[in-house]
Amino acid sequence: MHRLILLVGLFSLATHGAEVSRATPQTSDWTIMLFMNAKNDLECAGIANFLEIANVGSTAKVNIIVELGRPIKHHYTSDEGGWSGVLRFHVSKGMHPVVSSAINPSRPEVRNADMGSGETLSDFVRWSEENYPAKKFMLVIWNHGQGWRFYQQLAVSDSAKLLGVAYPEIRNLDDEPQHCGPSAQTLTGGVRSVSFDEDTGNYLYNRDVANSLRNLHLDVLGFDACLMATIEGAYAFRHVADVMVASEELVPGDGWNYDIWLRALEDHPEIDGSMLARGIVSSYQTTYGDSGDTTLSAIHLATVEEATQALSNFSLLVKSKLSTEGPLLAFTRLSFRTFGDWYQDSWQDCQGSKVMRFQTIDLIQFLDLYGRKTKDAQIKAAIKRVERQLQGVIIARYASSLSAGADHWASGLAVYFPSSELDYQCDTDRDGYDIEAVRAGLIPFPPEFVERRGWADLLREYLRSRISPISSLE
């Protein structure tokens, strides 16, 4: 058992709100950085997760640094002093997220920070690495992804009948307290962003995150946020970190179980990023099991370049044969349900129809089914090449029985794929997949995957020439 060295002097300074000042900072095994944006309707969940993290606290070998934001314009709870703005904490065991425990709480560039800004994220990571040096670093971006966190005790509703779709498990929050539930705000969709700051109305585009962290090295990049385990995101962050941990699905309101994996890390601080990522996935499975629709994946980012090139080659090949492959492509797509479609607030009214806000399906299972259906030998061979590459991308994965079962088939990595042109046109963030505008430089923070890879070319051609799928194929 490792002997803990108590940094009494440092803890005392932090407790009294003083700035960190160390001439020769001690190098730890790990520094875990949490960019905890609760400047929105996740304020309650943010405080709960902070207290869970403080049940473990930092040690000499593992630093836990949290940048916590709370709303200025509208609070969802008055707990822990009801303060507003942004504070930084070096989390010690038993600490509460109050102003007196923060590091230099009066520093204006931190207290007034926009947590939907890449500059704010970059400043936090650089400051943490400088003041808490370590052999290995992990950053967790905590907030909304392309969706709401959902809450575990959900009532089965008649929403499926109202929506006119055969999804009887669609649920709402009618029986849940609303002060910490989903808000009516417009959230970003698709595969483009994370970390919504309700005070400023800004959020972090994935391209913004990648640009902000480009010259920093992370062993692990984690997203305690919804719907972030996409091939587009993995490609965006391939130069930022070695491993990414994220979910294909919506994330429960309680989020990750920090208590389990932080305790395990402190017992074995010598582990590498891949082992830590496996532990986080395992702790998520232990926490949620088969309750609801839950997933988590650990993704090896160093292998994403080759995998996406193989996917691009496949995409352009299918695009060249779309006149014959179109009906089969449509049939295969409609064999899959979109992640998050079981949740009532994932739907919106658009052009007289109920459509999904989010448009991602499982990539690996899609390729597998399409490969079994197509008769084209070239396409079959191209799919095999993509599948071989993707085998090296997924380090570990978990999916509840509802997520892993028929229709969703979660296997670790999703891709943007609207089922129709209407779904695409109703996506408020569709400009990220507008390939002409993206490649002409007209879209701010465009997904690099759309710029450089052929999936977007296939997708736009397919949607524009949409052929109604036949009900069955031999």
C-alpha positions as CSV (number, residue, x, y, z in Angstrom):
1,M,0.0,0.0,0.0
2,H,1.4,3.3,-1.0
3,R,2.3,5.7,1.8
4,L,0.5,9.0,1.5
5,I,2.5,12.2,1.9
6,L,0.2,14.9,3.3
7,L,0.8,18.3,1.6
8,V,-0.3,20.2,4.7
9,G,1.1,23.5,3.7
10,L,-0.5,23.4,0.2
11,F,-3.9,22.4,1.5
12,S,-3.8,25.2,4.1
13,L,-3.1,27.8,1.4
14,A,-5.9,26.5,-0.8
15,T,-8.4,26.4,2.1
16,H,-7.7,30.1,2.8
17,G,-8.2,31.1,-0.8
18,A,-4.5,31.8,-1.6
19,E,-2.9,31.4,-5.0
20,V,-0.7,28.4,-5.5
21,S,2.9,29.3,-5.2
22,R,5.6,26.6,-5.3
23,A,9.2,27.2,-6.3
24,T,9.7,23.5,-7.1
25,P,6.4,21.7,-7.6
26,Q,6.4,18.0,-6.8
27,T,5.8,15.8,-9.7
28,S,3.0,13.3,-9.1
29,D,2.0,10.2,-11.0
30,W,-1.2,11.7,-12.2
31,T,-3.0,15.1,-12.4
32,I,-6.7,14.7,-13.0
33,M,-8.3,17.9,-14.4
34,L,-12.0,18.3,-14.4
35,F,-13.5,21.2,-16.4
36,M,-16.9,21.1,-14.6
37,N,-19.3,23.4,-16.4
38,A,-22.4,23.6,-14.2
39,K,-23.3,27.1,-15.5
40,N,-26.6,25.6,-16.7
41,D,-29.4,23.2,-15.5
42,L,-26.7,20.8,-14.4
43,E,-25.8,22.9,-11.4
44,C,-27.2,20.4,-8.9
45,A,-25.4,17.5,-10.6
46,G,-22.2,19.4,-10.6
47,I,-22.2,19.9,-6.8
48,A,-23.1,16.3,-6.3
49,N,-20.2,15.1,-8.4
50,F,-17.8,17.5,-6.7
51,L,-18.7,16.1,-3.3
52,E,-18.3,12.6,-4.6
53,I,-14.8,13.5,-5.9
54,A,-14.0,15.0,-2.5
55,N,-14.9,11.7,-0.8
56,V,-11.6,10.5,-2.3
57,G,-9.5,13.7,-2.5
58,S,-6.0,14.3,-3.8
59,T,-2.9,12.5,-2.6
60,A,0.8,13.0,-3.1
61,K,0.6,10.8,-6.2
62,V,-2.7,11.9,-7.6
63,N,-3.7,15.5,-7.9
64,I,-7.4,16.3,-8.5
65,I,-8.0,19.8,-9.9
66,V,-11.5,21.1,-10.6
67,E,-12.6,24.2,-12.4
68,L,-16.3,24.5,-11.3
69,G,-18.7,27.0,-12.8
70,R,-22.1,27.9,-11.5
71,P,-24.8,30.2,-13.1
72,I,-24.8,33.9,-12.7
73,K,-28.2,34.8,-14.2
74,H,-30.3,31.9,-12.8
75,H,-29.4,29.5,-10.0
76,Y,-30.9,26.0,-9.9
77,T,-29.9,25.5,-6.3
78,S,-28.6,27.6,-3.3
79,D,-26.5,24.7,-1.9
80,E,-22.8,25.3,-0.9
81,G,-23.3,29.0,-0.5
82,G,-25.1,29.7,-3.7
83,W,-22.1,31.5,-5.2
84,S,-21.8,32.4,-8.9
85,G,-19.1,32.4,-11.5
86,V,-16.1,30.1,-11.8
87,L,-13.7,28.8,-9.1
88,R,-10.7,26.5,-9.1
89,F,-10.1,23.8,-6.5
90,H,-7.3,21.5,-5.6
91,V,-9.6,18.9,-4.1
92,S,-8.7,17.5,-0.7
93,K,-10.6,14.8,1.1
94,G,-13.9,16.1,2.6
95,M,-13.7,19.5,0.8
96,H,-16.9,21.4,0.0
97,P,-17.2,23.5,-3.2
98,V,-17.4,26.8,-1.3
99,V,-15.6,30.1,-2.0
100,S,-13.3,29.7,1.1
101,S,-11.9,26.5,-0.3
102,A,-11.1,27.8,-3.7
103,I,-7.7,28.8,-5.0
104,N,-7.6,32.6,-5.3
105,P,-11.4,33.1,-5.6
106,S,-11.1,36.8,-6.4
107,R,-9.0,36.3,-9.6
108,P,-11.3,38.0,-12.1
109,E,-10.1,36.2,-15.3
110,V,-11.1,32.9,-13.7
111,R,-14.2,34.0,-11.7
112,N,-15.8,35.7,-14.7
113,A,-14.7,33.1,-17.3
114,D,-16.9,31.9,-20.1
115,M,-16.9,28.1,-19.9
116,G,-18.1,27.9,-23.5
117,S,-14.8,29.4,-24.6
118,G,-11.7,27.5,-25.8
119,E,-9.5,30.1,-24.2
120,T,-11.0,29.3,-20.8
121,L,-10.4,25.6,-21.3
122,S,-6.8,26.1,-22.5
123,D,-6.0,28.4,-19.6
124,F,-7.3,25.9,-17.1
125,V,-5.3,23.0,-18.5
126,R,-2.0,25.0,-18.9
127,W,-2.4,26.4,-15.4
128,S,-3.0,22.9,-13.9
129,E,-0.1,21.3,-15.7
130,E,2.3,24.1,-14.6
131,N,1.2,24.1,-11.0
132,Y,0.5,20.4,-10.6
133,P,3.1,18.7,-12.7
134,A,2.7,14.9,-13.2
135,K,4.0,12.0,-15.2
136,K,0.5,11.6,-16.8
137,F,-2.4,13.9,-17.3
138,M,-6.2,13.4,-17.7
139,L,-8.8,16.1,-18.7
140,V,-12.5,15.5,-18.1
141,I,-14.9,17.8,-19.8
142,W,-18.1,17.7,-17.8
143,N,-21.3,19.1,-19.1
144,H,-24.0,18.8,-21.8
145,G,-22.8,17.0,-24.9
146,Q,-25.2,17.0,-27.8
147,G,-28.0,16.3,-25.5
148,W,-29.4,16.4,-22.0
149,R,-28.3,14.2,-19.2
150,F,-31.2,12.1,-18.3
151,Y,-32.4,11.1,-14.9
152,Q,-32.6,7.5,-13.8
153,Q,-36.1,7.3,-12.3
154,L,-38.0,7.9,-15.5
155,A,-41.7,7.1,-16.0
156,V,-42.8,5.2,-19.0
157,S,-45.2,7.4,-21.0
158,D,-47.6,7.3,-23.9
159,S,-45.1,9.5,-25.9
160,A,-44.6,6.8,-28.5
161,K,-48.2,6.9,-29.4
162,L,-48.2,10.7,-29.6
163,L,-45.1,10.6,-31.7
164,G,-46.5,7.9,-34.0
165,V,-43.4,5.8,-33.7
166,A,-42.9,2.2,-32.5
167,Y,-40.7,3.1,-29.5
168,P,-42.8,2.2,-26.4
169,E,-39.9,3.0,-24.1
170,I,-39.7,6.7,-24.9
171,R,-39.8,8.5,-21.5
172,N,-40.3,11.9,-20.1
173,L,-39.7,13.8,-16.9
174,D,-43.2,14.6,-15.9
175,D,-42.8,13.1,-12.5
176,E,-39.4,14.6,-11.8
177,P,-38.5,17.9,-10.1
178,Q,-37.8,20.5,-12.9
179,H,-35.4,22.8,-11.1
180,C,-32.5,20.5,-12.0
181,G,-34.0,18.8,-15.0
182,P,-33.7,19.6,-18.7
183,S,-34.3,23.2,-19.7
184,A,-36.1,24.6,-22.8
185,Q,-32.8,26.0,-24.1
186,T,-31.7,25.1,-27.6
187,L,-28.9,22.7,-27.5
188,T,-26.4,21.9,-30.2
189,G,-26.9,18.8,-32.2
190,G,-24.9,16.4,-34.4
191,V,-21.3,15.9,-33.6
192,R,-19.9,19.3,-33.1
193,S,-19.8,20.6,-29.6
194,V,-19.9,20.3,-25.8
195,S,-20.0,22.5,-22.6
196,F,-22.9,24.9,-22.8
197,D,-22.5,28.1,-20.7
198,E,-26.0,29.3,-20.0
199,D,-24.8,32.8,-18.9
200,T,-23.0,33.5,-22.2
201,G,-25.0,31.3,-24.6
202,N,-21.6,29.9,-25.8
203,Y,-20.4,26.3,-26.1
204,L,-17.2,24.6,-27.1
205,Y,-17.1,23.3,-30.6
206,N,-15.1,20.1,-30.9
207,R,-12.8,21.9,-33.3
208,D,-12.4,24.7,-30.7
209,V,-11.4,22.1,-28.1
210,A,-8.9,20.5,-30.4
211,N,-7.4,23.8,-31.4
212,S,-7.1,25.0,-27.8
213,L,-5.3,21.9,-26.6
214,R,-3.3,21.2,-29.8
215,N,0.1,21.9,-28.2
216,L,-0.7,20.1,-24.9
217,H,-0.4,16.4,-24.3
218,L,-3.0,14.4,-22.5
219,D,-2.8,10.8,-21.7
220,V,-6.6,10.6,-21.4
221,L,-9.4,12.9,-22.6
222,G,-12.8,12.1,-21.0
223,F,-16.3,13.4,-21.7
224,D,-18.7,13.1,-18.8
225,A,-21.3,14.4,-21.3
226,C,-23.9,13.0,-23.7
227,L,-23.3,11.5,-27.1
228,M,-19.6,12.2,-27.5
229,A,-18.3,8.8,-28.6
230,T,-18.3,9.5,-32.3
231,I,-15.8,8.9,-35.1
232,E,-15.9,12.6,-35.8
233,G,-14.9,13.4,-32.2
234,A,-12.2,10.8,-32.1
235,Y,-10.7,12.2,-35.3
236,A,-10.9,15.7,-33.9
237,F,-9.0,14.8,-30.8
238,R,-6.5,12.4,-32.3
239,H,-3.6,14.9,-31.7
240,V,-4.8,16.0,-28.3
241,A,-4.7,12.7,-26.3
242,D,-3.8,9.1,-26.4
243,V,-7.1,7.8,-25.2
244,M,-10.7,9.2,-25.2
245,V,-13.5,8.0,-22.9
246,A,-17.0,8.9,-23.9
247,S,-20.5,7.7,-24.4
248,E,-22.5,6.9,-27.6
249,E,-25.7,7.5,-25.6
250,L,-27.2,10.1,-23.3
251,V,-25.5,10.2,-19.9
252,P,-27.5,9.8,-16.6
253,G,-27.8,12.8,-14.4
254,D,-25.4,11.4,-11.9
255,G,-22.7,11.0,-14.6
256,W,-19.6,9.0,-14.0
257,N,-18.9,7.2,-10.7
258,Y,-15.8,9.1,-9.6
259,D,-15.6,7.4,-6.3
260,I,-14.8,4.0,-7.8
261,W,-12.2,4.9,-10.4
262,L,-10.5,7.6,-8.4
263,R,-10.0,5.2,-5.5
264,A,-8.7,2.5,-7.8
265,L,-6.3,5.0,-9.4
266,E,-5.0,6.1,-6.0
267,D,-4.4,2.5,-5.1
268,H,-2.4,2.0,-8.3
269,P,-1.1,5.4,-9.5
270,E,1.5,3.6,-11.7
271,I,-1.1,2.6,-14.3
272,D,-1.1,4.1,-17.8
273,G,-3.8,5.9,-19.7
274,S,-5.3,2.8,-21.3
275,M,-5.6,1.0,-18.0
276,L,-7.2,4.1,-16.4
277,A,-9.7,4.3,-19.3
278,R,-10.6,0.6,-18.9
279,G,-11.2,1.3,-15.2
280,I,-13.5,4.2,-15.9
281,V,-15.5,2.1,-18.3
282,S,-15.7,-0.8,-15.8
283,S,-16.8,1.6,-13.0
284,Y,-19.6,2.9,-15.3
285,Q,-20.8,-0.6,-15.9
286,T,-20.7,-1.4,-12.2
287,T,-22.7,1.7,-11.5
288,Y,-25.5,1.4,-14.1
289,G,-25.5,-2.2,-15.2
290,D,-28.6,-2.9,-17.2
291,S,-30.6,0.1,-16.0
292,G,-31.8,2.3,-18.8
293,D,-29.9,3.0,-22.0
294,T,-26.2,3.5,-21.0
295,T,-22.9,3.1,-22.8
296,L,-19.3,4.1,-22.3
297,S,-16.2,3.5,-24.5
298,A,-12.5,3.8,-24.3
299,I,-11.1,4.8,-27.7
300,H,-7.4,4.5,-28.8
301,L,-6.9,7.8,-30.7
302,A,-3.5,6.9,-32.2
303,T,-5.3,4.4,-34.5
304,V,-8.1,6.7,-35.7
305,E,-6.2,8.2,-38.6
306,E,-5.9,4.9,-40.4
307,A,-9.4,3.8,-39.5
308,T,-11.0,7.0,-40.9
309,Q,-8.9,6.8,-44.1
310,A,-10.3,3.3,-44.6
311,L,-13.8,4.6,-43.9
312,S,-13.3,7.4,-46.3
313,N,-12.2,5.0,-49.1
314,F,-15.3,2.9,-48.4
315,S,-17.6,6.0,-48.5
316,L,-16.3,7.2,-51.8
317,L,-16.6,3.7,-53.3
318,V,-20.3,3.4,-52.2
319,K,-20.9,7.0,-53.4
320,S,-19.7,6.0,-56.9
321,K,-22.2,3.1,-56.9
322,L,-25.1,4.9,-55.2
323,S,-27.5,4.4,-58.1
324,T,-27.5,0.7,-57.4
325,E,-26.6,0.7,-53.7
326,G,-29.0,3.5,-52.6
327,P,-32.0,1.3,-51.7
328,L,-29.8,-1.1,-49.7
329,L,-28.0,1.8,-47.9
330,A,-31.4,3.2,-46.9
331,F,-32.7,-0.2,-45.8
332,T,-29.6,-0.7,-43.6
333,R,-29.8,2.8,-42.1
334,L,-33.5,2.3,-41.2
335,S,-32.6,-0.9,-39.4
336,F,-31.0,1.3,-36.8
337,R,-32.5,3.5,-34.2
338,T,-30.8,6.8,-33.4
339,F,-29.0,7.1,-30.1
340,G,-31.2,9.0,-27.6
341,D,-34.5,8.3,-29.5
342,W,-36.0,6.6,-26.5
343,Y,-36.1,9.9,-24.5
344,Q,-39.0,12.3,-25.1
345,D,-36.9,15.5,-24.9
346,S,-34.7,14.2,-27.8
347,W,-37.6,14.9,-30.2
348,Q,-38.7,18.2,-31.7
349,D,-41.4,19.5,-34.0
350,C,-40.2,20.4,-37.5
351,Q,-42.1,21.0,-40.7
352,G,-45.2,19.3,-39.3
353,S,-43.3,16.2,-38.1
354,K,-41.7,14.8,-35.0
355,V,-38.0,14.4,-35.7
356,M,-34.9,13.6,-33.6
357,R,-32.6,16.4,-32.5
358,F,-29.6,14.1,-32.7
359,Q,-28.6,11.9,-35.6
360,T,-25.9,9.3,-34.7
361,I,-26.0,5.6,-35.0
362,D,-23.4,2.9,-34.2
363,L,-20.8,2.9,-36.9
364,I,-19.3,-0.6,-36.4
365,Q,-22.7,-2.4,-36.4
366,F,-23.9,-0.4,-39.4
367,L,-20.9,-1.5,-41.4
368,D,-21.3,-5.1,-40.4
369,L,-25.0,-5.2,-41.4
370,Y,-24.4,-3.4,-44.7
371,G,-21.5,-5.8,-45.4
372,R,-23.7,-8.8,-44.9
373,K,-26.4,-7.4,-47.2
374,T,-24.5,-6.0,-50.1
375,K,-23.6,-8.3,-53.1
376,D,-20.9,-6.0,-54.3
377,A,-17.5,-7.7,-53.8
378,Q,-15.5,-4.4,-53.9
379,I,-17.7,-2.9,-51.1
380,K,-17.5,-6.1,-49.1
381,A,-13.7,-5.9,-49.2
382,A,-13.7,-2.2,-48.3
383,I,-15.9,-2.9,-45.3
384,K,-13.6,-5.6,-44.1
385,R,-10.7,-3.2,-44.3
386,V,-12.5,-0.6,-42.2
387,E,-13.6,-3.2,-39.7
388,R,-10.0,-4.4,-39.3
389,Q,-8.9,-0.9,-38.6
390,L,-11.7,-0.2,-36.1
391,Q,-10.8,-3.3,-34.1
392,G,-7.7,-1.4,-32.9
393,V,-9.7,1.7,-32.0
394,I,-12.0,0.3,-29.2
395,I,-10.0,-0.4,-26.1
396,A,-12.9,-1.2,-23.9
397,R,-16.7,-0.7,-24.1
398,Y,-19.8,-1.2,-22.1
399,A,-23.5,-1.1,-23.1
400,S,-26.6,-1.9,-21.1
401,S,-28.8,-4.6,-22.5
402,L,-31.2,-2.0,-24.0
403,S,-28.3,-0.2,-25.7
404,A,-26.5,-3.3,-26.9
405,G,-29.6,-5.1,-28.1
406,A,-31.4,-5.0,-31.4
407,D,-32.0,-1.6,-33.0
408,H,-29.3,0.4,-31.2
409,W,-26.5,-2.2,-31.3
410,A,-24.0,0.0,-29.4
411,S,-20.5,-1.3,-29.9
412,G,-18.4,1.7,-29.0
413,L,-18.3,4.3,-31.7
414,A,-21.1,6.3,-33.4
415,V,-21.3,8.2,-36.7
416,Y,-23.5,11.0,-37.9
417,F,-26.2,9.6,-40.2
418,P,-29.6,11.2,-40.6
419,S,-32.2,8.8,-41.8
420,S,-33.7,11.3,-44.3
421,E,-33.2,14.7,-45.8
422,L,-35.9,16.0,-43.5
423,D,-33.9,14.8,-40.5
424,Y,-30.9,16.6,-41.8
425,Q,-32.7,19.8,-42.7
426,C,-34.3,19.9,-39.2
427,D,-30.9,19.5,-37.5
428,T,-30.1,23.0,-36.1
429,D,-26.4,22.2,-36.3
430,R,-26.5,20.7,-39.8
431,D,-24.0,23.3,-41.2
432,G,-21.2,21.2,-39.8
433,Y,-22.1,18.6,-42.4
434,D,-22.7,21.1,-45.2
435,I,-19.6,19.9,-47.2
436,E,-19.6,22.7,-49.8
437,A,-19.8,25.4,-47.1
438,V,-17.3,23.7,-44.8
439,R,-14.8,23.2,-47.6
440,A,-15.2,26.8,-48.8
441,G,-14.3,28.0,-45.3
442,L,-17.7,29.5,-44.6
443,I,-18.5,27.5,-41.4
444,P,-17.0,28.5,-38.1
445,F,-15.1,25.6,-36.3
446,P,-16.0,23.0,-38.9
447,P,-15.5,19.3,-38.1
448,E,-12.1,18.3,-39.4
449,F,-13.6,14.9,-40.3
450,V,-16.0,16.6,-42.7
451,E,-13.2,18.6,-44.3
452,R,-10.8,15.7,-44.8
453,R,-12.8,12.5,-45.0
454,G,-15.3,11.1,-47.6
455,W,-18.1,10.0,-45.3
456,A,-19.7,13.5,-45.6
457,D,-19.5,13.2,-49.4
458,L,-21.4,9.9,-49.3
459,L,-23.9,11.2,-46.8
460,R,-24.9,14.3,-48.7
461,E,-25.2,12.5,-52.0
462,Y,-27.3,9.8,-50.4
463,L,-29.7,12.2,-48.7
464,R,-30.1,14.3,-51.8
465,S,-31.0,11.3,-53.9
466,R,-33.0,9.6,-51.2
467,I,-34.7,6.5,-52.4
468,S,-37.5,5.1,-50.2
469,P,-36.2,1.8,-48.9
470,I,-38.1,-1.4,-49.7
471,S,-39.5,-3.3,-46.8
472,S,-37.4,-6.3,-47.2
473,L,-34.3,-7.4,-49.1
474,E,-33.3,-10.9,-50.1
